[in-house]
Amino acid sequence: MDNFFSTIWAILSTFQFKDAVDILSISLILYYLFKLFRQSRAGQLVKGVVILLIAYALSALFELTMVNYILKALFEFAVIIIVVVFQPELRQALERLGRNRTFKSFVPSGAQSADTSVFKAISDVSDTCIVFSRSRTGALIVFERDSVLSEIAATGTVLNSDTSVALLGNIFFNKAPLHDGACIIRNGKILSAGCILPLTKSNDVNSDLGTRHRAALGLSEESDAVIVVVSEETGTISIAVGGRLIRDLDRASLHEKLSDLIIPGENEKQDLFSSLFKNRKEKKNEKK
């Protein structure tokens, strides 16, 4: 017992500030890796890797030469295999790292400036969504932020026009050719309409949600875009952001939420540590 405490004291006596930084950095990396795996199909892939490791250990223990040789050869190319298999998750993790607000003051980004066109776009979308909600007109409107959505915009028809209630109404009119796709707004202007969005890969989505909501969640998982959804069946107005769905919004709450999310301001700033303890009140309105 004395030797144990002596060893602990020897370790603590040599402990320096850089060691605390080192431990904290590893803890944060493990936390975000666990969070990423838990929110995607990567969690199931990790279980498969663990099973292979157990099989490798058992093959060595029971001297299963052929099985051990194959698994050993497989693990020799583990880095390449991980890059190939986990490519979507790695890309998503790197994009999230690039979007982290801690680094935005050091790295220039393509974020929207808060000019009059952005304010007008938010007001036009808010007014239009209320009209759509009353008439049960389905809509999917994307506000681009730091993540550039040019590839997705290319799947639709490029418009490059100012926003208006009339134009948005024509785009999502149920007999219009572009009404089934999404409308992308960049810097306060309608960039493209009739765009195809990726569907969510999450298995935790409410079964009552339709394709529009699943597409909105899918894009919000792969980018930092803010997506407004109007349900064709219920007229419910929702916002998808960061893989979460905020539902049952009225005109005032929709306008306020869009302004907070899209228009840059001092109140939006948050660093790497504050993001671990962000407000969870919005989860009451999420996927129920």
HELIX and SHEET records of a PDB file:
HELIX    1   1 ASP A    2  SER A   13  1                                  12    
HELIX    2   2 PHE A   17  ARG A   38  1                                  22    
HELIX    3   3 ALA A   42  LEU A   61  1                                  20    
HELIX    4   4 THR A   65  GLU A   76  1                                  12    
HELIX    5   5 ALA A   78  VAL A   85  1                                   8    
HELIX    6   6 GLN A   87  ARG A   99  1                                  13    
HELIX    7   7 THR A  116  SER A  135  1                                  20    
HELIX    8   8 SER A  150  ALA A  153  1                                   4    
HELIX    9   9 VAL A  165  ILE A  171  1                                   7    
HELIX   10  10 THR A  211  GLU A  222  1                                  12    
HELIX   11  11 ARG A  251  ILE A  262  1                                  12    
HELIX   12  12 GLU A  266  GLU A  268  5                                   3    
HELIX   13  13 SER A  274  PHE A  277  5                                   4    
HELIX   14  14 LYS A  281  ASN A  285  5                                   5    
SHEET    1   A 7 THR A 157  ASP A 162  0                                        
SHEET    2   A 7 LYS A 189  CYS A 195 -1                                        
SHEET    3   A 7 ALA A 182  ARG A 186 -1                                        
SHEET    4   A 7 ALA A 139  PHE A 143  1                                        
SHEET    5   A 7 VAL A 226  VAL A 230 -1                                        
SHEET    6   A 7 ILE A 237  VAL A 241 -1                                        
SHEET    7   A 7 ARG A 244  ILE A 246 -1                                        
END                                                                             
